Amino acid sequence: MFTQHFSKTALAVSLSLVVSAAFAVSLADLSNKDATTGVKAALEKGATVAVSKLGVENGFLNNEKVKIGLPSVVEKAMPILKMTGQGKKVEELQVSMNHAAESAVALAKPLLLDAVKSMSVTDAKNILTGGDTSVTDFFRQKTATPLGAQFLPVVKKITDKNGLAPQYNAIMGKVGSSGLVSQDETTVEGYVTKRALDGLYTMIGEEEKAIRQDPVGAGSAILGKVFGALK
């Protein structure tokens, strides 16, 4: 009985070691070319899917994960604003903020794909082994600043059409240095630009998670090969 139990235990340990070795070899066997090609495919897929979901009408409004709410100061003032007949204007402002984000994100794909083209072999290896958010982190690091600069005028043009946005900016401009509001809430366009970027990276992260969880189901042989090596 003891011998049988020992044999089963030994077999289990042996199998575990074989599986671990297979994982290490499969990852090590990836060529630099395959690793780079696979990671680029994941980056391109994440960028394309995120923009296609958000850069359309109601892409933000109908998605609770990224829907842009009112700045906290406005949210707290809602009861007073409704009493003074400004409630509808505030609701329209929120809708315009989300539509502004959609319009801005629709322009993001070229910059995201440029970041993919600039990726080095070292970047690819780091992304491949860097954890569940490494694709998203790469995009945020490479594109947040240029995308923010691109988004801001697009957002401002749309949000300025709502009469409350310039009023909000004028008031927040005076209290912005007081510390009573966060820096990104001092202007409507700044607030929406940040939330638009956050939403974009959130959706890229969702796609990255899906690829890592089911590489074969991602619909690409190279994605299945490269990210499957991490399984």
C-alpha positions as a Markdown table, in Angstrom:
| # | Residue | x | y | z |
|---|---|---|---|---|
| 1 | Met | 0.0 | 0.0 | 0.0 |
| 2 | Phe | 2.8 | 2.4 | 0.9 |
| 3 | Thr | 4.7 | 1.4 | -2.2 |
| 4 | Gln | 1.6 | 2.1 | -4.4 |
| 5 | His | 1.0 | 5.5 | -2.7 |
| 6 | Phe | 4.7 | 6.4 | -3.1 |
| 7 | Ser | 4.6 | 5.4 | -6.8 |
| 8 | Lys | 1.5 | 7.7 | -7.4 |
| 9 | Thr | 3.2 | 10.6 | -5.6 |
| 10 | Ala | 6.4 | 10.1 | -7.5 |
| 11 | Leu | 4.4 | 10.0 | -10.8 |
| 12 | Ala | 2.6 | 13.2 | -9.9 |
| 13 | Val | 5.8 | 15.0 | -9.1 |
| 14 | Ser | 7.4 | 13.7 | -12.3 |
| 15 | Leu | 4.5 | 14.9 | -14.4 |
| 16 | Ser | 4.6 | 18.3 | -12.7 |
| 17 | Leu | 8.3 | 18.6 | -13.5 |
| 18 | Val | 7.7 | 17.6 | -17.1 |
| 19 | Val | 4.9 | 20.2 | -17.5 |
| 20 | Ser | 7.1 | 22.9 | -16.0 |
| 21 | Ala | 10.0 | 22.0 | -18.3 |
| 22 | Ala | 7.7 | 22.0 | -21.3 |
| 23 | Phe | 6.5 | 25.5 | -20.4 |
| 24 | Ala | 10.1 | 26.8 | -20.0 |
| 25 | Val | 11.2 | 25.2 | -23.3 |
| 26 | Ser | 8.2 | 26.4 | -25.3 |
| 27 | Leu | 8.8 | 29.9 | -24.2 |
| 28 | Ala | 12.6 | 29.7 | -24.7 |
| 29 | Asp | 12.1 | 28.2 | -28.1 |
| 30 | Leu | 10.3 | 31.2 | -29.4 |
| 31 | Ser | 12.6 | 33.1 | -31.9 |
| 32 | Asn | 13.0 | 36.8 | -31.6 |
| 33 | Lys | 11.1 | 37.1 | -34.9 |
| 34 | Asp | 8.1 | 35.0 | -33.6 |
| 35 | Ala | 8.0 | 36.9 | -30.3 |
| 36 | Thr | 8.1 | 40.3 | -32.0 |
| 37 | Thr | 5.5 | 39.3 | -34.7 |
| 38 | Gly | 3.2 | 37.8 | -32.1 |
| 39 | Val | 3.4 | 40.8 | -29.7 |
| 40 | Lys | 2.9 | 43.2 | -32.6 |
| 41 | Ala | -0.2 | 41.3 | -33.7 |
| 42 | Ala | -1.5 | 41.5 | -30.1 |
| 43 | Leu | -0.8 | 45.3 | -30.0 |
| 44 | Glu | -2.5 | 45.9 | -33.3 |
| 45 | Lys | -5.5 | 43.8 | -32.4 |
| 46 | Gly | -5.9 | 45.5 | -29.0 |
| 47 | Ala | -5.7 | 49.0 | -30.6 |
| 48 | Thr | -8.0 | 48.2 | -33.5 |
| 49 | Val | -10.7 | 46.6 | -31.3 |
| 50 | Ala | -10.6 | 49.3 | -28.7 |
| 51 | Val | -10.9 | 52.1 | -31.3 |
| 52 | Ser | -13.7 | 50.3 | -33.2 |
| 53 | Lys | -15.7 | 49.9 | -29.9 |
| 54 | Leu | -15.2 | 53.4 | -28.5 |
| 55 | Gly | -14.7 | 55.6 | -31.6 |
| 56 | Val | -18.4 | 55.3 | -32.7 |
| 57 | Glu | -21.6 | 56.9 | -31.7 |
| 58 | Asn | -22.5 | 56.1 | -28.1 |
| 59 | Gly | -19.2 | 54.1 | -27.8 |
| 60 | Phe | -18.6 | 55.7 | -24.4 |
| 61 | Leu | -22.2 | 56.4 | -23.3 |
| 62 | Asn | -23.4 | 52.8 | -23.7 |
| 63 | Asn | -20.3 | 51.2 | -22.1 |
| 64 | Glu | -20.5 | 51.4 | -18.3 |
| 65 | Lys | -16.8 | 50.5 | -18.0 |
| 66 | Val | -15.7 | 53.7 | -19.6 |
| 67 | Lys | -18.8 | 56.0 | -19.6 |
| 68 | Ile | -17.7 | 59.5 | -18.5 |
| 69 | Gly | -19.5 | 60.9 | -15.5 |
| 70 | Leu | -19.7 | 64.5 | -14.5 |
| 71 | Pro | -16.7 | 66.1 | -12.7 |
| 72 | Ser | -17.1 | 65.6 | -9.0 |
| 73 | Val | -17.7 | 69.3 | -8.3 |
| 74 | Val | -20.6 | 69.4 | -10.8 |
| 75 | Glu | -22.0 | 66.1 | -9.5 |
| 76 | Lys | -22.1 | 67.5 | -5.9 |
| 77 | Ala | -23.8 | 70.6 | -7.1 |
| 78 | Met | -26.5 | 68.8 | -9.1 |
| 79 | Pro | -29.3 | 69.4 | -6.6 |
| 80 | Ile | -28.7 | 73.1 | -6.7 |
| 81 | Leu | -28.3 | 73.2 | -10.4 |
| 82 | Lys | -31.6 | 71.4 | -10.8 |
| 83 | Met | -33.3 | 73.9 | -8.5 |
| 84 | Thr | -32.0 | 76.7 | -10.6 |
| 85 | Gly | -33.2 | 75.2 | -13.8 |
| 86 | Gln | -29.8 | 74.1 | -15.0 |
| 87 | Gly | -30.4 | 70.4 | -14.7 |
| 88 | Lys | -31.0 | 69.8 | -18.4 |
| 89 | Lys | -28.0 | 71.7 | -19.4 |
| 90 | Val | -25.8 | 69.6 | -17.1 |
| 91 | Glu | -27.3 | 66.4 | -18.5 |
| 92 | Glu | -26.5 | 67.7 | -22.0 |
| 93 | Leu | -23.0 | 68.5 | -20.9 |
| 94 | Gln | -22.4 | 64.9 | -19.8 |
| 95 | Val | -23.7 | 63.6 | -23.2 |
| 96 | Ser | -21.5 | 66.0 | -25.1 |
| 97 | Met | -18.5 | 65.0 | -23.0 |
| 98 | Asn | -19.0 | 61.4 | -24.0 |
| 99 | His | -19.5 | 62.2 | -27.6 |
| 100 | Ala | -16.4 | 64.3 | -27.5 |
| 101 | Ala | -14.5 | 61.3 | -26.2 |
| 102 | Glu | -15.8 | 59.2 | -29.0 |
| 103 | Ser | -14.8 | 61.7 | -31.6 |
| 104 | Ala | -11.3 | 62.0 | -30.1 |
| 105 | Val | -10.7 | 58.2 | -29.8 |
| 106 | Ala | -11.8 | 57.7 | -33.4 |
| 107 | Leu | -8.5 | 59.5 | -34.4 |
| 108 | Ala | -6.3 | 57.4 | -32.2 |
| 109 | Lys | -5.5 | 54.4 | -34.4 |
| 110 | Pro | -2.7 | 55.9 | -36.5 |
| 111 | Leu | -0.7 | 56.9 | -33.4 |
| 112 | Leu | -1.3 | 53.6 | -31.7 |
| 113 | Leu | -0.1 | 51.7 | -34.8 |
| 114 | Asp | 2.9 | 54.0 | -35.0 |
| 115 | Ala | 3.8 | 52.9 | -31.5 |
| 116 | Val | 3.6 | 49.3 | -32.6 |
| 117 | Lys | 5.9 | 49.9 | -35.5 |
| 118 | Ser | 8.5 | 51.5 | -33.2 |
| 119 | Met | 8.5 | 48.4 | -30.9 |
| 120 | Ser | 11.9 | 46.8 | -30.4 |
| 121 | Val | 12.7 | 43.1 | -29.8 |
| 122 | Thr | 13.4 | 44.0 | -26.1 |
| 123 | Asp | 10.0 | 45.7 | -25.9 |
| 124 | Ala | 8.4 | 42.5 | -27.3 |
| 125 | Lys | 10.1 | 40.2 | -24.8 |
| 126 | Asn | 9.2 | 42.5 | -21.9 |
| 127 | Ile | 5.6 | 42.7 | -23.0 |
| 128 | Leu | 5.4 | 38.9 | -23.5 |
| 129 | Thr | 6.7 | 38.1 | -20.0 |
| 130 | Gly | 5.7 | 41.3 | -18.2 |
| 131 | Gly | 2.3 | 40.3 | -16.8 |
| 132 | Asp | -1.3 | 40.7 | -17.8 |
| 133 | Thr | -1.3 | 44.5 | -18.4 |
| 134 | Ser | 2.1 | 44.8 | -20.2 |
| 135 | Val | 0.5 | 45.5 | -23.6 |
| 136 | Thr | -1.7 | 48.2 | -22.1 |
| 137 | Asp | 1.2 | 49.6 | -20.1 |
| 138 | Phe | 3.3 | 49.8 | -23.3 |
| 139 | Phe | 0.6 | 51.8 | -25.1 |
| 140 | Arg | 0.1 | 54.1 | -22.2 |
| 141 | Gln | 3.8 | 54.8 | -21.9 |
| 142 | Lys | 4.3 | 55.4 | -25.6 |
| 143 | Thr | 1.1 | 57.2 | -26.6 |
| 144 | Ala | -0.5 | 59.0 | -23.6 |
| 145 | Thr | 1.2 | 62.3 | -24.2 |
| 146 | Pro | 0.8 | 62.6 | -28.0 |
| 147 | Leu | -2.7 | 61.3 | -27.9 |
| 148 | Gly | -3.6 | 63.7 | -25.1 |
| 149 | Ala | -2.3 | 66.6 | -27.2 |
| 150 | Gln | -4.3 | 65.3 | -30.2 |
| 151 | Phe | -7.5 | 64.7 | -28.2 |
| 152 | Leu | -7.6 | 68.1 | -26.3 |
| 153 | Pro | -8.6 | 70.4 | -29.2 |
| 154 | Val | -11.1 | 67.9 | -30.6 |
| 155 | Val | -12.8 | 67.6 | -27.1 |
| 156 | Lys | -12.7 | 71.3 | -26.5 |
| 157 | Lys | -14.4 | 72.1 | -29.9 |
| 158 | Ile | -17.3 | 69.8 | -29.0 |
| 159 | Thr | -17.7 | 70.5 | -25.3 |
| 160 | Asp | -17.6 | 74.3 | -25.8 |
| 161 | Lys | -20.9 | 74.1 | -27.7 |
| 162 | Asn | -22.5 | 73.5 | -24.3 |
| 163 | Gly | -22.9 | 76.8 | -22.5 |
| 164 | Leu | -21.9 | 75.3 | -19.2 |
| 165 | Ala | -18.4 | 74.2 | -20.3 |
| 166 | Pro | -17.0 | 77.8 | -20.6 |
| 167 | Gln | -18.7 | 78.8 | -17.3 |
| 168 | Tyr | -17.2 | 75.7 | -15.6 |
| 169 | Asn | -13.8 | 76.5 | -16.9 |
| 170 | Ala | -13.9 | 80.1 | -15.8 |
| 171 | Ile | -14.9 | 79.2 | -12.3 |
| 172 | Met | -12.5 | 76.2 | -12.0 |
| 173 | Gly | -9.7 | 78.4 | -13.4 |
| 174 | Lys | -10.0 | 80.6 | -10.3 |
| 175 | Val | -10.1 | 77.8 | -7.7 |
| 176 | Gly | -7.7 | 75.4 | -9.5 |
| 177 | Ser | -4.7 | 76.4 | -7.4 |
| 178 | Ser | -6.6 | 76.0 | -4.1 |
| 179 | Gly | -6.4 | 72.3 | -4.1 |
| 180 | Leu | -10.2 | 72.0 | -3.7 |
| 181 | Val | -10.4 | 70.2 | -7.0 |
| 182 | Ser | -8.1 | 67.8 | -8.7 |
| 183 | Gln | -5.9 | 69.2 | -11.5 |
| 184 | Asp | -7.6 | 67.3 | -14.2 |
| 185 | Glu | -10.9 | 68.8 | -13.3 |
| 186 | Thr | -10.0 | 72.4 | -13.8 |
| 187 | Thr | -11.3 | 72.4 | -17.4 |
| 188 | Val | -14.0 | 70.3 | -19.0 |
| 189 | Glu | -11.7 | 69.5 | -22.0 |
| 190 | Gly | -8.8 | 68.4 | -19.7 |
| 191 | Tyr | -11.2 | 66.2 | -17.7 |
| 192 | Val | -12.7 | 64.6 | -20.7 |
| 193 | Thr | -9.3 | 64.1 | -22.4 |
| 194 | Lys | -8.0 | 62.2 | -19.4 |
| 195 | Arg | -11.2 | 60.0 | -19.2 |
| 196 | Ala | -11.1 | 59.3 | -22.9 |
| 197 | Leu | -7.5 | 58.1 | -22.6 |
| 198 | Asp | -8.4 | 56.0 | -19.6 |
| 199 | Gly | -11.3 | 54.5 | -21.5 |
| 200 | Leu | -9.1 | 53.7 | -24.5 |
| 201 | Tyr | -6.5 | 51.9 | -22.4 |
| 202 | Thr | -9.2 | 50.1 | -20.4 |
| 203 | Met | -10.6 | 48.6 | -23.6 |
| 204 | Ile | -7.1 | 47.7 | -24.9 |
| 205 | Gly | -6.6 | 46.0 | -21.5 |
| 206 | Glu | -9.9 | 44.0 | -22.0 |
| 207 | Glu | -8.6 | 42.8 | -25.4 |
| 208 | Glu | -5.2 | 41.9 | -23.9 |
| 209 | Lys | -6.9 | 39.9 | -21.2 |
| 210 | Ala | -8.9 | 38.0 | -23.7 |
| 211 | Ile | -5.9 | 37.2 | -25.8 |
| 212 | Arg | -3.9 | 35.9 | -22.8 |
| 213 | Gln | -6.8 | 33.8 | -21.6 |
| 214 | Asp | -7.5 | 32.2 | -24.9 |
| 215 | Pro | -4.6 | 32.7 | -27.4 |
| 216 | Val | -5.9 | 30.1 | -29.8 |
| 217 | Gly | -9.4 | 31.7 | -29.8 |
| 218 | Ala | -7.9 | 35.0 | -30.7 |
| 219 | Gly | -8.2 | 34.1 | -34.4 |
| 220 | Ser | -4.5 | 34.3 | -35.3 |
| 221 | Ala | -2.0 | 31.5 | -35.7 |
| 222 | Ile | 0.9 | 33.7 | -34.4 |
| 223 | Leu | -1.1 | 34.9 | -31.4 |
| 224 | Gly | -1.9 | 31.3 | -30.6 |
| 225 | Lys | 1.7 | 30.3 | -30.9 |
| 226 | Val | 3.3 | 33.1 | -29.0 |
| 227 | Phe | 0.9 | 33.7 | -26.2 |
| 228 | Gly | 0.1 | 30.0 | -26.0 |
| 229 | Ala | 3.7 | 29.5 | -25.0 |
| 230 | Leu | 2.9 | 31.3 | -21.8 |
| 231 | Lys | 0.2 | 28.8 | -20.8 |
